[in-house]
């Protein structure tokens, strides 16, 4: 649950207020834990207050794909001393690992899963397909397809999305590339 995200609340008097959980708890002298339960949909009412848009009623994106795009990570196998760049789903499928455990590794909740460690978040690539030309071809692809099928590195795809010509490929209508964690959260919130 994102405590920094504002929720829509109804006061005991019927007034609608949009505030973050911590602000409402502080301003109205309410229990922070109970407000989190309201916001998650586990509790219905706290001292007359209700949450009008709990998380359970919000649409969720598919696991492994954030609203801003596909998230690519760097992973290390400690036993075999190998590093791989992959999404959570790809690594789980290739090595028979649990997706849930890999998400916990990526978030920092776990340190290791079956000798695998999360090294770094490499890039969030846009999901939307766009036009590229190169090698006498013109096609619509997503950024992750350029990595998987055309052999471009993540750095090369990011340069391509910024408008550079990379290995003869040029993006005709590239989607916006999310540069930082802060910009990513703002872009996802705007959608």
N, C-alpha and C positions, 0 to 999 in steps of 0.2 A: 504494500500500500504506500502511496506517495503522500507523505504528510505535507509537502509543500504545495500540493494541488488544492485549489479552493473547491469546496463542496457547497451545495445549496441546502440551507437549513430552514426549517419552520420553527419559529419560537412558540412558546406556550400561548402567546396572545394571537398567533396566526400570521405574524409578520415573516416575510421571506428575507433571508440574509445569506450572502455569499462570503464565506470566510474559510481559511485553512483551519484544520482541527486544533492546532496549538493556539491560534488566535481566539477561537470561540471558547476554548477551555479557560484561557486567561481572562478574557473580557467578561464572561458570564459566570466565572467561578464554578465550572463544571468539571467532572471527572474526565481526564484525557483518555483513559482506558475505555470508559463507556462510550465516548464520542468516536473512538476508533472502531468499536464494535458496531455503532450505528452506521458509520461510513462504509464498513465492509458488508453490511446487510445481516450481520449475525444477531443484532438487537434491534427492536422496533422503536422504542421510546426511552429517553433518559430525562427525567425531571421535566417532562412536557415537551422536550425538543425532539424533532425527527429529522432525518436526513432525506431530502427529496431526490437525490441522485446517488444512491449507494453503489459501490463497485459491482455488485452482482447484477445490477440492471444496465451496466455499461457494456457496449460491445467490446469484445476482446480480439486482438489480432492473433494470428496463428503463432504457435510457439516456434521460435527460431527466426521469425521474421517480425521485426518491429515495424511500426508504421512508417519509419523513415527508410527502411530497406533491409537488406540481408546483412547480418553481422558476421564478420570473419574474424576468427581468433587464431592465435598461435598456441599450439599445445606441445608439451614435451613428454616423451615416454622415458621415465627414469631408468628402467631396466635395460632398454635397448639403446639409450642415449640418442634418440631420434626426435627431431622436431617436425611438426606438420602444421600447415596453414589450412584451416577448414572451418566450416560452420559446425554448430553442435550436432545437427542431424547427420552431416556427412561423416564426422568422426565416430559417432555412435554406430552408424551403419557399417562402416569399414572395419571396426574393431570389436563389434559386439558389446558395446558399452551402453549403460543406461543414460538416456537423454536427461532425465531429472538430475542425476548425479553430475553430469557435465554442466548443466545450468547452475548447479550449486557451486561447482568449481569456478565457473566464469564470474559468478557474483561474489566470490570470496567466502562463501559460507562453509566450504570444504577446502582442505589443502591438497588432497590426493584421492584419486579413484583408480583402482587397479593399475597402479604405477604411472598414471597420467597426471600431469599438472597443467594448469592454465598459465601460460607465460604472459600473454598480452592481448588486448583488444587491438586488432590491426586496422580494421576499417568497417564502416557501415556503408554499404554500396546500395544505391537506389535500385528498387525493384522494377520500376517502369522501363519498358523497352524503348529504345531510341534508334535512330537511323545512323549507320556508320558506313563509310566507303573506304575501300582499300583493296589493293591487289586486283583491280578490275571488277570488284564485287560491290554491291550495295545491298545491305540487309538491315533488318530490325532485330536488335539483340538487347539483352540486359547486361549490366556491368559484370555480373557473376559469370555469365556465359562467355564473355571475352576472356576471363581468367581460365575457365575450365576447357573451352573448346578451341580458342585461338592462341592459348599459351602466353598471354600477356601477364605480367606481374601486377600485384596490387598497386604498386607505385605508378606503373605505366597506365593503368586504367584510370587512376586518379588524375594523372596529367592529361589524359585524353578528355576526361569530363570537364577539365578546366579550360579546354580549347586547344591544346597542343596536338600536333600531328605526331603519332607514335607508331613506329615500325610500319609506316605507310598508311595507317588507319586514321581517319578523321571523323569526329562526331558531328552530325548535322544539327541535331536538336537535343543536346545532352540535358538530362535532368540535373537539378541542383545537387551538388555534392555537399554533404554535411561535413564541416571541417572539424568541429570540436564537440565535446560532450554537451556543453551548454547550448550550442546551436542545435544539436540533435534534439534535446528535450524541448526547445522552443519550436522547432519545425514539427515535431510529433504533436505538440499541444495545439498548434495552429490548424492541423488537419482535422 
